[in-house]
Amino acid sequence: MGNVNQLRANLVNSFRLLRRQLGSLRRRVRTWRRPVGMIAADRRLLGAERASLGADVAVLGESLAVRQALPDVRLDLIGNDPFDSSVTVLSDCLGPGSLPVGRWSSLVLVDPPRDQRSTLLDAAATACRVDGVVVILVDRGDAEWPADRIRGRRQLATLPPA
């Protein structure tokens, strides 16, 4: 009977080790730079606009492409989930007073929802500095914002803050 318990303990320990290694691999794969896809297109579009973005950048939406394209900037991730450890600025971004005024040199909106675009844009415009820009990354063919750059199925629009 003692051998069965020892065998079970060894089996449980080996499964724990395997599970830990797979979790580590899964986290690493999430941040790999793949040469194709939506994140790669966003990363290239943002890399082309790097000079105009400045040193303080905020992101509203998925931040992986921004993190990869701009590794040397101070990056703030805006979100409304207080339990998300990656969120550095807690806000719903609905309206002009929802973000700090003049804090960032640029603010990147990644795939903003259609029904909240105007309020998000108002919040982003007040959050940017006087010489800052608001950058919008959306799917290609979105008629609401004129595309400054197009790559694959993605387009980038740059707006000066109002």
Residue frames relative to the residue before (quaternion, step in Angstrom):
aa qw qx qy qz dx dy dz
M 1.0000 0.0000 0.0000 0.0000 0.00 0.00 0.00
G 0.6294 0.5544 -0.3323 0.4313 3.58 1.04 -0.73
N 0.6339 0.5368 -0.3292 0.4490 3.58 1.09 -0.69
V 0.6244 0.5369 -0.3341 0.4586 3.58 1.08 -0.72
N 0.6614 0.4937 -0.3097 0.4722 3.59 0.94 -0.83
Q 0.6403 0.5124 -0.3224 0.4727 3.58 1.03 -0.76
L 0.6412 0.5207 -0.3137 0.4682 3.57 1.01 -0.84
R 0.6549 0.5056 -0.3078 0.4699 3.57 0.97 -0.87
A 0.6495 0.5126 -0.3163 0.4641 3.62 0.95 -0.82
N 0.6572 0.4967 -0.3117 0.4736 3.60 0.97 -0.81
L 0.6444 0.5213 -0.3172 0.4609 3.56 1.02 -0.80
V 0.6504 0.5061 -0.3100 0.4742 3.60 0.96 -0.85
N 0.6616 0.5051 -0.3099 0.4594 3.58 0.93 -0.84
S 0.6603 0.4939 -0.3219 0.4652 3.60 0.97 -0.76
F 0.6393 0.5067 -0.3312 0.4743 3.60 1.05 -0.69
R 0.6161 0.5355 -0.3460 0.4625 3.60 1.04 -0.67
L 0.6607 0.5019 -0.3053 0.4673 3.55 0.94 -0.90
L 0.6549 0.5053 -0.3074 0.4704 3.58 0.94 -0.88
R 0.6578 0.5098 -0.3071 0.4616 3.59 0.94 -0.87
R 0.6429 0.5184 -0.3144 0.4680 3.59 1.00 -0.81
Q 0.6738 0.4883 -0.2963 0.4687 3.59 0.95 -0.85
L 0.6491 0.5026 -0.3197 0.4731 3.58 1.01 -0.75
G 0.6282 0.5239 -0.3347 0.4678 3.59 1.04 -0.69
S 0.6439 0.5099 -0.3148 0.4757 3.56 1.00 -0.80
L 0.6562 0.5004 -0.3072 0.4740 3.58 0.96 -0.85
R 0.6384 0.5296 -0.3260 0.4535 3.61 0.97 -0.81
R 0.6604 0.4906 -0.3099 0.4765 3.61 0.95 -0.80
R 0.6593 0.5075 -0.3087 0.4610 3.58 1.00 -0.79
V 0.6439 0.5264 -0.3198 0.4538 3.59 0.99 -0.81
R 0.6041 0.5870 -0.3504 0.4094 3.58 1.06 -0.73
T 0.7713 0.3516 -0.1882 0.4961 3.60 1.05 -0.67
W 0.4070 0.7058 -0.4913 0.3080 3.63 1.19 0.14
R 0.4119 -0.6906 0.5387 0.2515 3.52 -1.15 0.64
R 0.1274 -0.7943 0.5925 0.0423 3.53 -0.23 1.27
P 0.4931 -0.7077 0.4194 0.2831 3.62 -0.93 0.81
V 0.7655 0.2585 -0.1663 0.5653 3.62 1.19 -0.29
G 0.5855 0.5963 -0.4351 0.3352 3.54 -1.31 0.29
M 0.7348 -0.4410 0.3038 0.4164 3.51 -1.37 0.07
I 0.6651 0.4945 -0.3146 0.4628 3.61 0.91 -0.83
A 0.6359 0.5222 -0.3285 0.4637 3.59 1.03 -0.75
A 0.6499 0.5023 -0.3179 0.4735 3.59 0.98 -0.81
D 0.6526 0.5017 -0.3128 0.4739 3.60 0.94 -0.85
R 0.6401 0.5311 -0.3224 0.4520 3.57 0.98 -0.85
R 0.6796 0.4781 -0.2920 0.4737 3.61 0.94 -0.82
L 0.6311 0.5246 -0.3326 0.4647 3.59 1.02 -0.76
L 0.6840 0.4700 -0.2831 0.4808 3.58 0.93 -0.87
G 0.6152 0.5487 -0.3419 0.4511 3.59 1.06 -0.68
A 0.6483 0.5097 -0.3146 0.4699 3.58 1.06 -0.70
E 0.7189 0.4059 -0.2356 0.5127 3.61 1.15 -0.56
R 0.2966 0.8182 -0.4635 0.1667 3.60 1.28 0.06
A 0.6660 0.5379 -0.3138 0.4105 3.60 0.87 -0.89
S 0.7308 0.4351 -0.2479 0.4638 3.60 1.00 -0.71
L 0.5938 0.6274 -0.3552 0.3573 3.61 1.21 -0.25
G 0.3918 -0.7457 0.4672 0.2686 3.61 1.09 -0.51
A 0.6567 -0.5548 0.3748 0.3472 3.54 -1.35 -0.10
D 0.7310 0.3284 -0.2094 0.5603 3.62 1.20 -0.39
V 0.0442 0.8164 -0.5666 0.1021 3.56 -0.36 1.28
A 0.1423 -0.7569 0.6322 0.0842 3.54 -1.11 0.80
V 0.1861 -0.7791 0.5929 0.0832 3.56 -1.12 0.73
L 0.0801 -0.7473 0.6582 0.0436 3.51 -1.04 0.88
G 0.7023 0.3471 -0.2963 0.5464 3.55 -0.29 1.30
E 0.7724 -0.3164 0.2540 0.4886 3.56 -1.25 -0.38
S 0.2274 -0.8503 0.4692 0.0716 3.56 -0.57 1.19
L 0.4348 0.7344 -0.4557 0.2527 3.63 1.18 -0.15
A 0.6717 0.4898 -0.3077 0.4628 3.61 0.85 -0.88
V 0.6496 0.5069 -0.3168 0.4699 3.59 1.01 -0.77
R 0.6380 0.5238 -0.3241 0.4621 3.58 0.98 -0.81
Q 0.6930 0.4684 -0.2776 0.4725 3.58 0.97 -0.83
A 0.6984 0.4764 -0.2809 0.4542 3.60 0.96 -0.80
L 0.7957 0.2139 -0.0849 0.5602 3.59 1.07 -0.74
P 0.0176 0.8557 -0.5171 0.0060 3.63 0.50 1.07
D 0.7169 0.4742 -0.2449 0.4486 3.60 1.16 -0.49
V 0.5857 0.5702 -0.3865 0.4271 3.64 1.19 0.21
R 0.4894 -0.5847 0.5351 0.3638 3.54 -1.32 0.25
L 0.0907 -0.8393 0.5357 -0.0196 3.53 -0.40 1.28
D 0.1023 -0.7620 0.6379 0.0453 3.54 -0.93 0.99
L 0.2129 -0.7604 0.6023 0.1172 3.54 -0.97 0.89
I 0.2228 -0.7874 0.5675 0.0906 3.55 -0.66 1.18
G 0.1923 0.7751 -0.5825 0.1513 3.56 -0.88 0.95
N 0.3940 -0.7256 0.5116 0.2377 3.54 -1.27 0.17
D 0.5388 0.5908 -0.4170 0.4322 3.60 1.22 0.39
P 0.2922 -0.7944 0.5015 0.1790 3.62 -0.35 1.16
F 0.6736 0.4944 -0.2966 0.4625 3.61 1.21 -0.29
D 0.5397 0.5892 -0.4089 0.4408 3.59 1.29 0.01
S 0.3495 -0.7814 0.4806 0.1903 3.58 -0.50 1.18
S 0.6307 0.5410 -0.3503 0.4322 3.62 1.16 -0.35
V 0.5721 0.5875 -0.3816 0.4265 3.62 1.22 -0.36
T 0.1514 -0.8057 0.5691 0.0629 3.57 -0.80 1.05
V 0.7478 0.2199 -0.1577 0.6063 3.60 1.22 -0.40
L 0.2089 -0.8004 0.5555 0.0849 3.56 -0.52 1.22
S 0.3283 0.7208 -0.5435 0.2780 3.56 -0.45 1.24
D 0.4151 -0.6853 0.5288 0.2801 3.56 -1.21 0.47
C 0.3211 -0.7987 0.4537 0.2307 3.61 1.33 -0.21
L 0.4703 0.6646 -0.4579 0.3570 3.57 1.04 0.64
G 0.8245 0.1382 -0.1518 0.5273 3.53 -0.09 1.31
P 0.6945 -0.5319 0.3149 0.3682 3.54 -1.27 0.44
G 0.7394 0.4279 -0.2559 0.4524 3.65 0.98 -0.58
S 0.5186 0.6930 -0.3909 0.3130 3.59 1.23 0.02
L 0.7399 0.2903 -0.1968 0.5740 3.62 1.26 -0.24
P 0.6063 -0.5536 0.4102 0.3971 3.60 -1.17 0.46
V 0.4588 -0.7057 0.4755 0.2556 3.57 -0.96 0.88
G 0.8723 0.0720 -0.0721 0.4782 3.56 -0.96 0.98
R 0.3737 0.7693 -0.4596 0.2392 3.62 1.04 0.56
W 0.8089 0.2652 -0.1136 0.5122 3.61 0.92 -0.86
S 0.4963 -0.6365 0.5011 0.3121 3.53 -1.23 0.53
S 0.7870 -0.0389 -0.0103 0.6157 3.59 1.21 -0.40
L 0.1688 -0.7563 0.6250 0.0947 3.51 -1.25 0.54
V 0.1997 -0.7919 0.5722 0.0749 3.56 -0.78 1.10
L 0.1504 -0.7581 0.6310 0.0668 3.55 -0.82 1.08
V 0.1058 -0.8013 0.5879 0.0320 3.58 -0.58 1.16
D 0.8435 -0.1536 0.0352 0.5136 3.55 -0.60 1.25
P 0.0430 0.8174 -0.5727 0.0446 3.62 0.53 1.07
P 0.5357 -0.6272 0.4487 0.3440 3.62 -1.02 0.72
R 0.5780 -0.6373 0.3897 0.3284 3.57 -0.95 0.88
D 0.7026 0.4826 -0.2870 0.4372 3.60 0.93 -0.78
Q 0.7444 0.3728 -0.2207 0.5080 3.63 1.22 -0.30
R 0.3627 0.7882 -0.4556 0.1992 3.59 1.23 0.05
S 0.6821 0.4906 -0.3163 0.4404 3.60 0.83 -0.85
T 0.6780 0.4716 -0.3044 0.4746 3.61 0.94 -0.79
L 0.6278 0.5193 -0.3360 0.4726 3.60 1.07 -0.68
L 0.6545 0.5094 -0.3080 0.4661 3.56 1.01 -0.80
D 0.6217 0.5262 -0.3368 0.4724 3.61 1.05 -0.69
A 0.6637 0.4926 -0.2989 0.4770 3.57 0.95 -0.88
A 0.6659 0.5084 -0.3036 0.4538 3.59 0.95 -0.87
A 0.6526 0.5277 -0.3226 0.4376 3.58 0.97 -0.81
T 0.6929 0.4491 -0.2932 0.4818 3.61 0.96 -0.72
A 0.6483 0.5353 -0.3204 0.4365 3.60 1.14 -0.53
C 0.6392 0.5208 -0.3296 0.4599 3.60 1.20 -0.41
R 0.5472 -0.5943 0.4794 0.3428 3.53 -1.24 0.53
V 0.7223 -0.4468 0.2989 0.4352 3.56 -1.30 0.23
D 0.7635 0.3347 -0.1883 0.5192 3.61 0.94 -0.83
G 0.4664 0.7117 -0.4156 0.3214 3.60 1.27 0.21
V 0.2981 -0.7345 0.5804 0.1866 3.53 -1.37 0.09
V 0.2814 -0.6924 0.6323 0.2039 3.51 -1.33 0.45
V 0.1287 -0.7946 0.5927 0.0283 3.56 -0.73 1.14
I 0.1159 -0.7902 0.6009 0.0341 3.55 -0.87 1.01
L 0.1202 -0.7689 0.6263 0.0451 3.56 -0.87 1.06
V 0.1194 0.7893 -0.5874 0.1330 3.58 -0.59 1.17
D 0.6591 -0.4754 0.3875 0.4352 3.55 -1.32 0.04
R 0.6014 -0.5824 0.4140 0.3574 3.55 -1.16 0.67
G 0.7669 0.3503 -0.2706 0.4647 3.54 -1.04 0.81
D 0.4395 0.6685 -0.4806 0.3592 3.59 1.23 0.15
A 0.2991 -0.8183 0.4714 0.1371 3.55 -0.39 1.27
E 0.5324 0.6580 -0.4110 0.3385 3.61 1.17 -0.30
W 0.7893 0.1628 -0.0925 0.5847 3.58 1.05 -0.73
P 0.4240 -0.6921 0.5100 0.2850 3.60 -0.86 0.85
A 0.4328 -0.7220 0.4857 0.2356 3.55 -0.93 0.93
D 0.2785 -0.7344 0.5964 0.1654 3.56 -0.91 0.98
R 0.7826 0.0422 0.0003 0.6211 3.56 1.09 -0.77
I 0.1135 -0.7744 0.6205 0.0500 3.56 -1.12 0.75
R 0.0809 0.7728 -0.6265 0.0615 3.55 -1.00 0.85
G 0.8319 -0.0342 -0.0166 0.5536 3.56 -0.54 1.16
R 0.7845 -0.2710 0.2296 0.5083 3.56 -0.78 -1.06
R 0.6425 0.5182 -0.3121 0.4704 3.60 1.24 0.20
Q 0.0914 -0.7755 0.6204 0.0731 3.55 -1.22 0.50
L 0.2468 -0.7544 0.5963 0.1200 3.51 -1.24 0.63
A 0.0784 -0.7727 0.6291 0.0305 3.55 -0.94 0.93
T 0.1705 -0.7796 0.5980 0.0750 3.55 -0.96 0.91
L 0.0339 -0.8021 0.5959 -0.0193 3.57 -0.77 1.05
P 0.3736 -0.6837 0.5612 0.2794 3.60 -0.91 0.76
P 0.5205 -0.6411 0.4391 0.3539 3.63 -0.97 0.70
A 0.5090 -0.6687 0.4601 0.2864 3.53 -1.11 0.76
